[in-house]
Amino acid sequence: TLLTKIGRRVKEECEAGHKQGSRRNWKQVVCNSCAANVVCVTWIWLTQISSQQVSSHALDILTLTFIAHYACCTADTWAGEVGMLSTSRPRHILTFNQVPVGTNGGVTLVGFVASAMGGFF
């Protein structure tokens, strides 16, 4: 993606110590789309297969759940891709102690803002 290409040199240095790097494998793709797929199958079952009358409110909730799932995925991606370019050291989300760039749970203001923007995108 475009966000992956921005600051590529900095990201490559950060990922040098990580085994896998920035490429997702099939297991990550399946896990990240699993919840949305369950919502889709449920929606199809309720509208096409089930003989019971389904309220439009229930279908609206399923639709919003699907959208919210991918908003969270986008927010997470943007936070990681943009947040690691921050000039400030990340702090752990639970302890607020400074942690190395790339640490799980490490957040920066830049990454937090990028996450919010990704969620609304």
Phi and psi restraints in degrees (range 20) as a CNS / XPLOR table:
assign (resid 1 and name C) (resid 2 and name N)
       (resid 2 and name CA) (resid 2 and name C) 1.0 -62.3 20.0 2
assign (resid 2 and name N) (resid 2 and name CA)
       (resid 2 and name C) (resid 3 and name N) 1.0 -40.6 20.0 2
assign (resid 2 and name C) (resid 3 and name N)
       (resid 3 and name CA) (resid 3 and name C) 1.0 -64.6 20.0 2
assign (resid 3 and name N) (resid 3 and name CA)
       (resid 3 and name C) (resid 4 and name N) 1.0 -30.8 20.0 2
assign (resid 3 and name C) (resid 4 and name N)
       (resid 4 and name CA) (resid 4 and name C) 1.0 -68.1 20.0 2
assign (resid 4 and name N) (resid 4 and name CA)
       (resid 4 and name C) (resid 5 and name N) 1.0 -34.9 20.0 2
assign (resid 4 and name C) (resid 5 and name N)
       (resid 5 and name CA) (resid 5 and name C) 1.0 -76.4 20.0 2
assign (resid 5 and name N) (resid 5 and name CA)
       (resid 5 and name C) (resid 6 and name N) 1.0 -26.1 20.0 2
assign (resid 5 and name C) (resid 6 and name N)
       (resid 6 and name CA) (resid 6 and name C) 1.0 -69.6 20.0 2
assign (resid 6 and name N) (resid 6 and name CA)
       (resid 6 and name C) (resid 7 and name N) 1.0 126.0 20.0 2
assign (resid 6 and name C) (resid 7 and name N)
       (resid 7 and name CA) (resid 7 and name C) 1.0 67.8 20.0 2
assign (resid 7 and name N) (resid 7 and name CA)
       (resid 7 and name C) (resid 8 and name N) 1.0 33.9 20.0 2
assign (resid 7 and name C) (resid 8 and name N)
       (resid 8 and name CA) (resid 8 and name C) 1.0 -54.9 20.0 2
assign (resid 8 and name N) (resid 8 and name CA)
       (resid 8 and name C) (resid 9 and name N) 1.0 -42.5 20.0 2
assign (resid 8 and name C) (resid 9 and name N)
       (resid 9 and name CA) (resid 9 and name C) 1.0 -62.3 20.0 2
assign (resid 9 and name N) (resid 9 and name CA)
       (resid 9 and name C) (resid 10 and name N) 1.0 -43.9 20.0 2
assign (resid 9 and name C) (resid 10 and name N)
       (resid 10 and name CA) (resid 10 and name C) 1.0 -62.9 20.0 2
assign (resid 10 and name N) (resid 10 and name CA)
       (resid 10 and name C) (resid 11 and name N) 1.0 -42.7 20.0 2
assign (resid 10 and name C) (resid 11 and name N)
       (resid 11 and name CA) (resid 11 and name C) 1.0 -66.9 20.0 2
assign (resid 11 and name N) (resid 11 and name CA)
       (resid 11 and name C) (resid 12 and name N) 1.0 -38.9 20.0 2
assign (resid 11 and name C) (resid 12 and name N)
       (resid 12 and name CA) (resid 12 and name C) 1.0 -63.6 20.0 2
assign (resid 12 and name N) (resid 12 and name CA)
       (resid 12 and name C) (resid 13 and name N) 1.0 -39.5 20.0 2
assign (resid 12 and name C) (resid 13 and name N)
       (resid 13 and name CA) (resid 13 and name C) 1.0 -64.6 20.0 2
assign (resid 13 and name N) (resid 13 and name CA)
       (resid 13 and name C) (resid 14 and name N) 1.0 -41.0 20.0 2
assign (resid 13 and name C) (resid 14 and name N)
       (resid 14 and name CA) (resid 14 and name C) 1.0 -65.7 20.0 2
assign (resid 14 and name N) (resid 14 and name CA)
       (resid 14 and name C) (resid 15 and name N) 1.0 -39.7 20.0 2
assign (resid 14 and name C) (resid 15 and name N)
       (resid 15 and name CA) (resid 15 and name C) 1.0 -84.6 20.0 2
assign (resid 15 and name N) (resid 15 and name CA)
       (resid 15 and name C) (resid 16 and name N) 1.0 -3.0 20.0 2
assign (resid 15 and name C) (resid 16 and name N)
       (resid 16 and name CA) (resid 16 and name C) 1.0 -57.9 20.0 2
assign (resid 16 and name N) (resid 16 and name CA)
       (resid 16 and name C) (resid 17 and name N) 1.0 -35.2 20.0 2
assign (resid 16 and name C) (resid 17 and name N)
       (resid 17 and name CA) (resid 17 and name C) 1.0 -85.2 20.0 2
assign (resid 17 and name N) (resid 17 and name CA)
       (resid 17 and name C) (resid 18 and name N) 1.0 -5.9 20.0 2
assign (resid 17 and name C) (resid 18 and name N)
       (resid 18 and name CA) (resid 18 and name C) 1.0 -93.5 20.0 2
assign (resid 18 and name N) (resid 18 and name CA)
       (resid 18 and name C) (resid 19 and name N) 1.0 141.0 20.0 2
assign (resid 18 and name C) (resid 19 and name N)
       (resid 19 and name CA) (resid 19 and name C) 1.0 -64.6 20.0 2
assign (resid 19 and name N) (resid 19 and name CA)
       (resid 19 and name C) (resid 20 and name N) 1.0 -45.2 20.0 2
assign (resid 19 and name C) (resid 20 and name N)
       (resid 20 and name CA) (resid 20 and name C) 1.0 -93.3 20.0 2
assign (resid 20 and name N) (resid 20 and name CA)
       (resid 20 and name C) (resid 21 and name N) 1.0 -31.3 20.0 2
assign (resid 20 and name C) (resid 21 and name N)
       (resid 21 and name CA) (resid 21 and name C) 1.0 83.1 20.0 2
assign (resid 21 and name N) (resid 21 and name CA)
       (resid 21 and name C) (resid 22 and name N) 1.0 -157.7 20.0 2
assign (resid 21 and name C) (resid 22 and name N)
       (resid 22 and name CA) (resid 22 and name C) 1.0 -91.0 20.0 2
assign (resid 22 and name N) (resid 22 and name CA)
       (resid 22 and name C) (resid 23 and name N) 1.0 -7.2 20.0 2
assign (resid 22 and name C) (resid 23 and name N)
       (resid 23 and name CA) (resid 23 and name C) 1.0 -78.5 20.0 2
assign (resid 23 and name N) (resid 23 and name CA)
       (resid 23 and name C) (resid 24 and name N) 1.0 135.7 20.0 2
assign (resid 23 and name C) (resid 24 and name N)
       (resid 24 and name CA) (resid 24 and name C) 1.0 -86.5 20.0 2
assign (resid 24 and name N) (resid 24 and name CA)
       (resid 24 and name C) (resid 25 and name N) 1.0 144.4 20.0 2
assign (resid 24 and name C) (resid 25 and name N)
       (resid 25 and name CA) (resid 25 and name C) 1.0 -98.6 20.0 2
assign (resid 25 and name N) (resid 25 and name CA)
       (resid 25 and name C) (resid 26 and name N) 1.0 175.1 20.0 2
assign (resid 25 and name C) (resid 26 and name N)
       (resid 26 and name CA) (resid 26 and name C) 1.0 -63.6 20.0 2
assign (resid 26 and name N) (resid 26 and name CA)
       (resid 26 and name C) (resid 27 and name N) 1.0 -31.7 20.0 2
assign (resid 26 and name C) (resid 27 and name N)
       (resid 27 and name CA) (resid 27 and name C) 1.0 -65.4 20.0 2
assign (resid 27 and name N) (resid 27 and name CA)
       (resid 27 and name C) (resid 28 and name N) 1.0 -41.1 20.0 2
assign (resid 27 and name C) (resid 28 and name N)
       (resid 28 and name CA) (resid 28 and name C) 1.0 -65.7 20.0 2
assign (resid 28 and name N) (resid 28 and name CA)
       (resid 28 and name C) (resid 29 and name N) 1.0 -39.3 20.0 2
assign (resid 28 and name C) (resid 29 and name N)
       (resid 29 and name CA) (resid 29 and name C) 1.0 -63.9 20.0 2
assign (resid 29 and name N) (resid 29 and name CA)
       (resid 29 and name C) (resid 30 and name N) 1.0 -45.6 20.0 2
assign (resid 29 and name C) (resid 30 and name N)
       (resid 30 and name CA) (resid 30 and name C) 1.0 -62.9 20.0 2
assign (resid 30 and name N) (resid 30 and name CA)
       (resid 30 and name C) (resid 31 and name N) 1.0 -46.3 20.0 2
assign (resid 30 and name C) (resid 31 and name N)
       (resid 31 and name CA) (resid 31 and name C) 1.0 -64.1 20.0 2
assign (resid 31 and name N) (resid 31 and name CA)
       (resid 31 and name C) (resid 32 and name N) 1.0 -39.3 20.0 2
assign (resid 31 and name C) (resid 32 and name N)
       (resid 32 and name CA) (resid 32 and name C) 1.0 -72.0 20.0 2
assign (resid 32 and name N) (resid 32 and name CA)
       (resid 32 and name C) (resid 33 and name N) 1.0 -21.6 20.0 2
assign (resid 32 and name C) (resid 33 and name N)
       (resid 33 and name CA) (resid 33 and name C) 1.0 -104.5 20.0 2
assign (resid 33 and name N) (resid 33 and name CA)
       (resid 33 and name C) (resid 34 and name N) 1.0 -2.8 20.0 2
assign (resid 33 and name C) (resid 34 and name N)
       (resid 34 and name CA) (resid 34 and name C) 1.0 -59.6 20.0 2
assign (resid 34 and name N) (resid 34 and name CA)
       (resid 34 and name C) (resid 35 and name N) 1.0 -49.3 20.0 2
assign (resid 34 and name C) (resid 35 and name N)
       (resid 35 and name CA) (resid 35 and name C) 1.0 -61.1 20.0 2
assign (resid 35 and name N) (resid 35 and name CA)
       (resid 35 and name C) (resid 36 and name N) 1.0 -42.7 20.0 2
assign (resid 35 and name C) (resid 36 and name N)
       (resid 36 and name CA) (resid 36 and name C) 1.0 -65.7 20.0 2
assign (resid 36 and name N) (resid 36 and name CA)
       (resid 36 and name C) (resid 37 and name N) 1.0 -36.8 20.0 2
assign (resid 36 and name C) (resid 37 and name N)
       (resid 37 and name CA) (resid 37 and name C) 1.0 -65.8 20.0 2
assign (resid 37 and name N) (resid 37 and name CA)
       (resid 37 and name C) (resid 38 and name N) 1.0 -38.8 20.0 2
assign (resid 37 and name C) (resid 38 and name N)
       (resid 38 and name CA) (resid 38 and name C) 1.0 -62.6 20.0 2
assign (resid 38 and name N) (resid 38 and name CA)
       (resid 38 and name C) (resid 39 and name N) 1.0 -42.2 20.0 2
assign (resid 38 and name C) (resid 39 and name N)
       (resid 39 and name CA) (resid 39 and name C) 1.0 -62.7 20.0 2
assign (resid 39 and name N) (resid 39 and name CA)
       (resid 39 and name C) (resid 40 and name N) 1.0 -43.2 20.0 2
assign (resid 39 and name C) (resid 40 and name N)
       (resid 40 and name CA) (resid 40 and name C) 1.0 -63.0 20.0 2
assign (resid 40 and name N) (resid 40 and name CA)
       (resid 40 and name C) (resid 41 and name N) 1.0 -45.4 20.0 2
assign (resid 40 and name C) (resid 41 and name N)
       (resid 41 and name CA) (resid 41 and name C) 1.0 -63.1 20.0 2
assign (resid 41 and name N) (resid 41 and name CA)
       (resid 41 and name C) (resid 42 and name N) 1.0 -40.6 20.0 2
assign (resid 41 and name C) (resid 42 and name N)
       (resid 42 and name CA) (resid 42 and name C) 1.0 -62.5 20.0 2
assign (resid 42 and name N) (resid 42 and name CA)
       (resid 42 and name C) (resid 43 and name N) 1.0 -44.1 20.0 2
assign (resid 42 and name C) (resid 43 and name N)
       (resid 43 and name CA) (resid 43 and name C) 1.0 -61.4 20.0 2
assign (resid 43 and name N) (resid 43 and name CA)
       (resid 43 and name C) (resid 44 and name N) 1.0 -45.2 20.0 2
assign (resid 43 and name C) (resid 44 and name N)
       (resid 44 and name CA) (resid 44 and name C) 1.0 -63.7 20.0 2
assign (resid 44 and name N) (resid 44 and name CA)
       (resid 44 and name C) (resid 45 and name N) 1.0 -43.2 20.0 2
assign (resid 44 and name C) (resid 45 and name N)
       (resid 45 and name CA) (resid 45 and name C) 1.0 -61.5 20.0 2
assign (resid 45 and name N) (resid 45 and name CA)
       (resid 45 and name C) (resid 46 and name N) 1.0 -44.1 20.0 2
assign (resid 45 and name C) (resid 46 and name N)
       (resid 46 and name CA) (resid 46 and name C) 1.0 -67.9 20.0 2
assign (resid 46 and name N) (resid 46 and name CA)
       (resid 46 and name C) (resid 47 and name N) 1.0 -33.9 20.0 2
assign (resid 46 and name C) (resid 47 and name N)
       (resid 47 and name CA) (resid 47 and name C) 1.0 -94.2 20.0 2
assign (resid 47 and name N) (resid 47 and name CA)
       (resid 47 and name C) (resid 48 and name N) 1.0 -26.2 20.0 2
assign (resid 47 and name C) (resid 48 and name N)
       (resid 48 and name CA) (resid 48 and name C) 1.0 -112.8 20.0 2
assign (resid 48 and name N) (resid 48 and name CA)
       (resid 48 and name C) (resid 49 and name N) 1.0 -33.9 20.0 2
assign (resid 48 and name C) (resid 49 and name N)
       (resid 49 and name CA) (resid 49 and name C) 1.0 -104.1 20.0 2
assign (resid 49 and name N) (resid 49 and name CA)
       (resid 49 and name C) (resid 50 and name N) 1.0 -43.1 20.0 2
assign (resid 49 and name C) (resid 50 and name N)
       (resid 50 and name CA) (resid 50 and name C) 1.0 -66.6 20.0 2
assign (resid 50 and name N) (resid 50 and name CA)
       (resid 50 and name C) (resid 51 and name N) 1.0 140.2 20.0 2
assign (resid 50 and name C) (resid 51 and name N)
       (resid 51 and name CA) (resid 51 and name C) 1.0 -88.6 20.0 2
assign (resid 51 and name N) (resid 51 and name CA)
       (resid 51 and name C) (resid 52 and name N) 1.0 -5.1 20.0 2
assign (resid 51 and name C) (resid 52 and name N)
       (resid 52 and name CA) (resid 52 and name C) 1.0 -82.2 20.0 2
assign (resid 52 and name N) (resid 52 and name CA)
       (resid 52 and name C) (resid 53 and name N) 1.0 150.4 20.0 2
assign (resid 52 and name C) (resid 53 and name N)
       (resid 53 and name CA) (resid 53 and name C) 1.0 -73.7 20.0 2
assign (resid 53 and name N) (resid 53 and name CA)
       (resid 53 and name C) (resid 54 and name N) 1.0 129.9 20.0 2
assign (resid 53 and name C) (resid 54 and name N)
       (resid 54 and name CA) (resid 54 and name C) 1.0 -112.0 20.0 2
assign (resid 54 and name N) (resid 54 and name CA)
       (resid 54 and name C) (resid 55 and name N) 1.0 133.0 20.0 2
assign (resid 54 and name C) (resid 55 and name N)
       (resid 55 and name CA) (resid 55 and name C) 1.0 -72.4 20.0 2
assign (resid 55 and name N) (resid 55 and name CA)
       (resid 55 and name C) (resid 56 and name N) 1.0 148.3 20.0 2
assign (resid 55 and name C) (resid 56 and name N)
       (resid 56 and name CA) (resid 56 and name C) 1.0 -66.1 20.0 2
assign (resid 56 and name N) (resid 56 and name CA)
       (resid 56 and name C) (resid 57 and name N) 1.0 -25.7 20.0 2
assign (resid 56 and name C) (resid 57 and name N)
       (resid 57 and name CA) (resid 57 and name C) 1.0 -62.3 20.0 2
assign (resid 57 and name N) (resid 57 and name CA)
       (resid 57 and name C) (resid 58 and name N) 1.0 -42.7 20.0 2
assign (resid 57 and name C) (resid 58 and name N)
       (resid 58 and name CA) (resid 58 and name C) 1.0 -63.8 20.0 2
assign (resid 58 and name N) (resid 58 and name CA)
       (resid 58 and name C) (resid 59 and name N) 1.0 -40.3 20.0 2
assign (resid 58 and name C) (resid 59 and name N)
       (resid 59 and name CA) (resid 59 and name C) 1.0 -68.7 20.0 2
assign (resid 59 and name N) (resid 59 and name CA)
       (resid 59 and name C) (resid 60 and name N) 1.0 -35.6 20.0 2
assign (resid 59 and name C) (resid 60 and name N)
       (resid 60 and name CA) (resid 60 and name C) 1.0 -63.0 20.0 2
assign (resid 60 and name N) (resid 60 and name CA)
       (resid 60 and name C) (resid 61 and name N) 1.0 -40.8 20.0 2
assign (resid 60 and name C) (resid 61 and name N)
       (resid 61 and name CA) (resid 61 and name C) 1.0 -63.6 20.0 2
assign (resid 61 and name N) (resid 61 and name CA)
       (resid 61 and name C) (resid 62 and name N) 1.0 -43.0 20.0 2
assign (resid 61 and name C) (resid 62 and name N)
       (resid 62 and name CA) (resid 62 and name C) 1.0 -63.3 20.0 2
assign (resid 62 and name N) (resid 62 and name CA)
       (resid 62 and name C) (resid 63 and name N) 1.0 -41.2 20.0 2
assign (resid 62 and name C) (resid 63 and name N)
       (resid 63 and name CA) (resid 63 and name C) 1.0 -63.5 20.0 2
assign (resid 63 and name N) (resid 63 and name CA)
       (resid 63 and name C) (resid 64 and name N) 1.0 -45.1 20.0 2
assign (resid 63 and name C) (resid 64 and name N)
       (resid 64 and name CA) (resid 64 and name C) 1.0 -65.8 20.0 2
assign (resid 64 and name N) (resid 64 and name CA)
       (resid 64 and name C) (resid 65 and name N) 1.0 -34.7 20.0 2
assign (resid 64 and name C) (resid 65 and name N)
       (resid 65 and name CA) (resid 65 and name C) 1.0 -63.6 20.0 2
assign (resid 65 and name N) (resid 65 and name CA)
       (resid 65 and name C) (resid 66 and name N) 1.0 -41.8 20.0 2
assign (resid 65 and name C) (resid 66 and name N)
       (resid 66 and name CA) (resid 66 and name C) 1.0 -61.3 20.0 2
assign (resid 66 and name N) (resid 66 and name CA)
       (resid 66 and name C) (resid 67 and name N) 1.0 -47.5 20.0 2
assign (resid 66 and name C) (resid 67 and name N)
       (resid 67 and name CA) (resid 67 and name C) 1.0 -63.9 20.0 2
assign (resid 67 and name N) (resid 67 and name CA)
       (resid 67 and name C) (resid 68 and name N) 1.0 -43.4 20.0 2
assign (resid 67 and name C) (resid 68 and name N)
       (resid 68 and name CA) (resid 68 and name C) 1.0 -63.2 20.0 2
assign (resid 68 and name N) (resid 68 and name CA)
       (resid 68 and name C) (resid 69 and name N) 1.0 -36.8 20.0 2
assign (resid 68 and name C) (resid 69 and name N)
       (resid 69 and name CA) (resid 69 and name C) 1.0 -58.8 20.0 2
assign (resid 69 and name N) (resid 69 and name CA)
       (resid 69 and name C) (resid 70 and name N) 1.0 -50.5 20.0 2
assign (resid 69 and name C) (resid 70 and name N)
       (resid 70 and name CA) (resid 70 and name C) 1.0 -73.5 20.0 2
assign (resid 70 and name N) (resid 70 and name CA)
       (resid 70 and name C) (resid 71 and name N) 1.0 -25.4 20.0 2
assign (resid 70 and name C) (resid 71 and name N)
       (resid 71 and name CA) (resid 71 and name C) 1.0 -64.9 20.0 2
assign (resid 71 and name N) (resid 71 and name CA)
       (resid 71 and name C) (resid 72 and name N) 1.0 -40.5 20.0 2
assign (resid 71 and name C) (resid 72 and name N)
       (resid 72 and name CA) (resid 72 and name C) 1.0 -65.3 20.0 2
assign (resid 72 and name N) (resid 72 and name CA)
       (resid 72 and name C) (resid 73 and name N) 1.0 -42.2 20.0 2
assign (resid 72 and name C) (resid 73 and name N)
       (resid 73 and name CA) (resid 73 and name C) 1.0 -61.5 20.0 2
assign (resid 73 and name N) (resid 73 and name CA)
       (resid 73 and name C) (resid 74 and name N) 1.0 -43.5 20.0 2
assign (resid 73 and name C) (resid 74 and name N)
       (resid 74 and name CA) (resid 74 and name C) 1.0 -65.9 20.0 2
assign (resid 74 and name N) (resid 74 and name CA)
       (resid 74 and name C) (resid 75 and name N) 1.0 -42.8 20.0 2
assign (resid 74 and name C) (resid 75 and name N)
       (resid 75 and name CA) (resid 75 and name C) 1.0 -60.2 20.0 2
assign (resid 75 and name N) (resid 75 and name CA)
       (resid 75 and name C) (resid 76 and name N) 1.0 -42.4 20.0 2
assign (resid 75 and name C) (resid 76 and name N)
       (resid 76 and name CA) (resid 76 and name C) 1.0 -64.2 20.0 2
assign (resid 76 and name N) (resid 76 and name CA)
       (resid 76 and name C) (resid 77 and name N) 1.0 -43.4 20.0 2
assign (resid 76 and name C) (resid 77 and name N)
       (resid 77 and name CA) (resid 77 and name C) 1.0 -63.6 20.0 2
assign (resid 77 and name N) (resid 77 and name CA)
       (resid 77 and name C) (resid 78 and name N) 1.0 -47.9 20.0 2
assign (resid 77 and name C) (resid 78 and name N)
       (resid 78 and name CA) (resid 78 and name C) 1.0 -63.3 20.0 2
assign (resid 78 and name N) (resid 78 and name CA)
       (resid 78 and name C) (resid 79 and name N) 1.0 -40.0 20.0 2
assign (resid 78 and name C) (resid 79 and name N)
       (resid 79 and name CA) (resid 79 and name C) 1.0 -61.2 20.0 2
assign (resid 79 and name N) (resid 79 and name CA)
       (resid 79 and name C) (resid 80 and name N) 1.0 -43.8 20.0 2
assign (resid 79 and name C) (resid 80 and name N)
       (resid 80 and name CA) (resid 80 and name C) 1.0 -70.2 20.0 2
assign (resid 80 and name N) (resid 80 and name CA)
       (resid 80 and name C) (resid 81 and name N) 1.0 -44.7 20.0 2
assign (resid 80 and name C) (resid 81 and name N)
       (resid 81 and name CA) (resid 81 and name C) 1.0 -70.0 20.0 2
assign (resid 81 and name N) (resid 81 and name CA)
       (resid 81 and name C) (resid 82 and name N) 1.0 -39.8 20.0 2
assign (resid 81 and name C) (resid 82 and name N)
       (resid 82 and name CA) (resid 82 and name C) 1.0 -90.3 20.0 2
assign (resid 82 and name N) (resid 82 and name CA)
       (resid 82 and name C) (resid 83 and name N) 1.0 -37.1 20.0 2
assign (resid 82 and name C) (resid 83 and name N)
       (resid 83 and name CA) (resid 83 and name C) 1.0 -61.1 20.0 2
assign (resid 83 and name N) (resid 83 and name CA)
       (resid 83 and name C) (resid 84 and name N) 1.0 -34.3 20.0 2
assign (resid 83 and name C) (resid 84 and name N)
       (resid 84 and name CA) (resid 84 and name C) 1.0 -73.1 20.0 2
assign (resid 84 and name N) (resid 84 and name CA)
       (resid 84 and name C) (resid 85 and name N) 1.0 -8.0 20.0 2
assign (resid 84 and name C) (resid 85 and name N)
       (resid 85 and name CA) (resid 85 and name C) 1.0 -90.7 20.0 2
assign (resid 85 and name N) (resid 85 and name CA)
       (resid 85 and name C) (resid 86 and name N) 1.0 -3.0 20.0 2
assign (resid 85 and name C) (resid 86 and name N)
       (resid 86 and name CA) (resid 86 and name C) 1.0 -63.1 20.0 2
assign (resid 86 and name N) (resid 86 and name CA)
       (resid 86 and name C) (resid 87 and name N) 1.0 144.1 20.0 2
assign (resid 86 and name C) (resid 87 and name N)
       (resid 87 and name CA) (resid 87 and name C) 1.0 -82.6 20.0 2
assign (resid 87 and name N) (resid 87 and name CA)
       (resid 87 and name C) (resid 88 and name N) 1.0 -14.4 20.0 2
assign (resid 87 and name C) (resid 88 and name N)
       (resid 88 and name CA) (resid 88 and name C) 1.0 -90.8 20.0 2
assign (resid 88 and name N) (resid 88 and name CA)
       (resid 88 and name C) (resid 89 and name N) 1.0 151.1 20.0 2
assign (resid 88 and name C) (resid 89 and name N)
       (resid 89 and name CA) (resid 89 and name C) 1.0 -73.1 20.0 2
assign (resid 89 and name N) (resid 89 and name CA)
       (resid 89 and name C) (resid 90 and name N) 1.0 139.0 20.0 2
assign (resid 89 and name C) (resid 90 and name N)
       (resid 90 and name CA) (resid 90 and name C) 1.0 -70.4 20.0 2
assign (resid 90 and name N) (resid 90 and name CA)
       (resid 90 and name C) (resid 91 and name N) 1.0 154.8 20.0 2
assign (resid 90 and name C) (resid 91 and name N)
       (resid 91 and name CA) (resid 91 and name C) 1.0 -117.9 20.0 2
assign (resid 91 and name N) (resid 91 and name CA)
       (resid 91 and name C) (resid 92 and name N) 1.0 145.9 20.0 2
assign (resid 91 and name C) (resid 92 and name N)
       (resid 92 and name CA) (resid 92 and name C) 1.0 -69.1 20.0 2
assign (resid 92 and name N) (resid 92 and name CA)
       (resid 92 and name C) (resid 93 and name N) 1.0 136.0 20.0 2
assign (resid 92 and name C) (resid 93 and name N)
       (resid 93 and name CA) (resid 93 and name C) 1.0 -62.3 20.0 2
assign (resid 93 and name N) (resid 93 and name CA)
       (resid 93 and name C) (resid 94 and name N) 1.0 -27.4 20.0 2
assign (resid 93 and name C) (resid 94 and name N)
       (resid 94 and name CA) (resid 94 and name C) 1.0 -98.1 20.0 2
assign (resid 94 and name N) (resid 94 and name CA)
       (resid 94 and name C) (resid 95 and name N) 1.0 -38.3 20.0 2
assign (resid 94 and name C) (resid 95 and name N)
       (resid 95 and name CA) (resid 95 and name C) 1.0 -101.1 20.0 2
assign (resid 95 and name N) (resid 95 and name CA)
       (resid 95 and name C) (resid 96 and name N) 1.0 -17.8 20.0 2
assign (resid 95 and name C) (resid 96 and name N)
       (resid 96 and name CA) (resid 96 and name C) 1.0 65.3 20.0 2
assign (resid 96 and name N) (resid 96 and name CA)
       (resid 96 and name C) (resid 97 and name N) 1.0 10.1 20.0 2
assign (resid 96 and name C) (resid 97 and name N)
       (resid 97 and name CA) (resid 97 and name C) 1.0 -76.7 20.0 2
assign (resid 97 and name N) (resid 97 and name CA)
       (resid 97 and name C) (resid 98 and name N) 1.0 147.6 20.0 2
assign (resid 97 and name C) (resid 98 and name N)
       (resid 98 and name CA) (resid 98 and name C) 1.0 -67.4 20.0 2
assign (resid 98 and name N) (resid 98 and name CA)
       (resid 98 and name C) (resid 99 and name N) 1.0 139.8 20.0 2
assign (resid 98 and name C) (resid 99 and name N)
       (resid 99 and name CA) (resid 99 and name C) 1.0 -132.8 20.0 2
assign (resid 99 and name N) (resid 99 and name CA)
       (resid 99 and name C) (resid 100 and name N) 1.0 160.1 20.0 2
assign (resid 99 and name C) (resid 100 and name N)
       (resid 100 and name CA) (resid 100 and name C) 1.0 -65.2 20.0 2
assign (resid 100 and name N) (resid 100 and name CA)
       (resid 100 and name C) (resid 101 and name N) 1.0 152.4 20.0 2
assign (resid 100 and name C) (resid 101 and name N)
       (resid 101 and name CA) (resid 101 and name C) 1.0 -58.8 20.0 2
assign (resid 101 and name N) (resid 101 and name CA)
       (resid 101 and name C) (resid 102 and name N) 1.0 136.5 20.0 2
assign (resid 101 and name C) (resid 102 and name N)
       (resid 102 and name CA) (resid 102 and name C) 1.0 93.8 20.0 2
assign (resid 102 and name N) (resid 102 and name CA)
       (resid 102 and name C) (resid 103 and name N) 1.0 -4.0 20.0 2
assign (resid 102 and name C) (resid 103 and name N)
       (resid 103 and name CA) (resid 103 and name C) 1.0 -72.4 20.0 2
assign (resid 103 and name N) (resid 103 and name CA)
       (resid 103 and name C) (resid 104 and name N) 1.0 134.8 20.0 2
assign (resid 103 and name C) (resid 104 and name N)
       (resid 104 and name CA) (resid 104 and name C) 1.0 -59.9 20.0 2
assign (resid 104 and name N) (resid 104 and name CA)
       (resid 104 and name C) (resid 105 and name N) 1.0 131.9 20.0 2
assign (resid 104 and name C) (resid 105 and name N)
       (resid 105 and name CA) (resid 105 and name C) 1.0 89.9 20.0 2
assign (resid 105 and name N) (resid 105 and name CA)
       (resid 105 and name C) (resid 106 and name N) 1.0 -3.8 20.0 2
assign (resid 105 and name C) (resid 106 and name N)
       (resid 106 and name CA) (resid 106 and name C) 1.0 -81.5 20.0 2
assign (resid 106 and name N) (resid 106 and name CA)
       (resid 106 and name C) (resid 107 and name N) 1.0 131.1 20.0 2
assign (resid 106 and name C) (resid 107 and name N)
       (resid 107 and name CA) (resid 107 and name C) 1.0 -130.8 20.0 2
assign (resid 107 and name N) (resid 107 and name CA)
       (resid 107 and name C) (resid 108 and name N) 1.0 151.5 20.0 2
assign (resid 107 and name C) (resid 108 and name N)
       (resid 108 and name CA) (resid 108 and name C) 1.0 -129.6 20.0 2
assign (resid 108 and name N) (resid 108 and name CA)
       (resid 108 and name C) (resid 109 and name N) 1.0 164.1 20.0 2
assign (resid 108 and name C) (resid 109 and name N)
       (resid 109 and name CA) (resid 109 and name C) 1.0 -62.4 20.0 2
assign (resid 109 and name N) (resid 109 and name CA)
       (resid 109 and name C) (resid 110 and name N) 1.0 -41.0 20.0 2
assign (resid 109 and name C) (resid 110 and name N)
       (resid 110 and name CA) (resid 110 and name C) 1.0 -60.5 20.0 2
assign (resid 110 and name N) (resid 110 and name CA)
       (resid 110 and name C) (resid 111 and name N) 1.0 -45.6 20.0 2
assign (resid 110 and name C) (resid 111 and name N)
       (resid 111 and name CA) (resid 111 and name C) 1.0 -65.1 20.0 2
assign (resid 111 and name N) (resid 111 and name CA)
       (resid 111 and name C) (resid 112 and name N) 1.0 -37.6 20.0 2
assign (resid 111 and name C) (resid 112 and name N)
       (resid 112 and name CA) (resid 112 and name C) 1.0 -64.2 20.0 2
assign (resid 112 and name N) (resid 112 and name CA)
       (resid 112 and name C) (resid 113 and name N) 1.0 -43.8 20.0 2
assign (resid 112 and name C) (resid 113 and name N)
       (resid 113 and name CA) (resid 113 and name C) 1.0 -65.7 20.0 2
assign (resid 113 and name N) (resid 113 and name CA)
       (resid 113 and name C) (resid 114 and name N) 1.0 -41.6 20.0 2
assign (resid 113 and name C) (resid 114 and name N)
       (resid 114 and name CA) (resid 114 and name C) 1.0 -62.3 20.0 2
assign (resid 114 and name N) (resid 114 and name CA)
       (resid 114 and name C) (resid 115 and name N) 1.0 -38.7 20.0 2
assign (resid 114 and name C) (resid 115 and name N)
       (resid 115 and name CA) (resid 115 and name C) 1.0 -61.8 20.0 2
assign (resid 115 and name N) (resid 115 and name CA)
       (resid 115 and name C) (resid 116 and name N) 1.0 -45.8 20.0 2
assign (resid 115 and name C) (resid 116 and name N)
       (resid 116 and name CA) (resid 116 and name C) 1.0 -62.1 20.0 2
assign (resid 116 and name N) (resid 116 and name CA)
       (resid 116 and name C) (resid 117 and name N) 1.0 -41.9 20.0 2
assign (resid 116 and name C) (resid 117 and name N)
       (resid 117 and name CA) (resid 117 and name C) 1.0 -65.5 20.0 2
assign (resid 117 and name N) (resid 117 and name CA)
       (resid 117 and name C) (resid 118 and name N) 1.0 -41.8 20.0 2
assign (resid 117 and name C) (resid 118 and name N)
       (resid 118 and name CA) (resid 118 and name C) 1.0 -63.7 20.0 2
assign (resid 118 and name N) (resid 118 and name CA)
       (resid 118 and name C) (resid 119 and name N) 1.0 -37.5 20.0 2
assign (resid 118 and name C) (resid 119 and name N)
       (resid 119 and name CA) (resid 119 and name C) 1.0 -65.8 20.0 2
assign (resid 119 and name N) (resid 119 and name CA)
       (resid 119 and name C) (resid 120 and name N) 1.0 -33.2 20.0 2
assign (resid 119 and name C) (resid 120 and name N)
       (resid 120 and name CA) (resid 120 and name C) 1.0 -85.6 20.0 2
assign (resid 120 and name N) (resid 120 and name CA)
       (resid 120 and name C) (resid 121 and name N) 1.0 -18.4 20.0 2
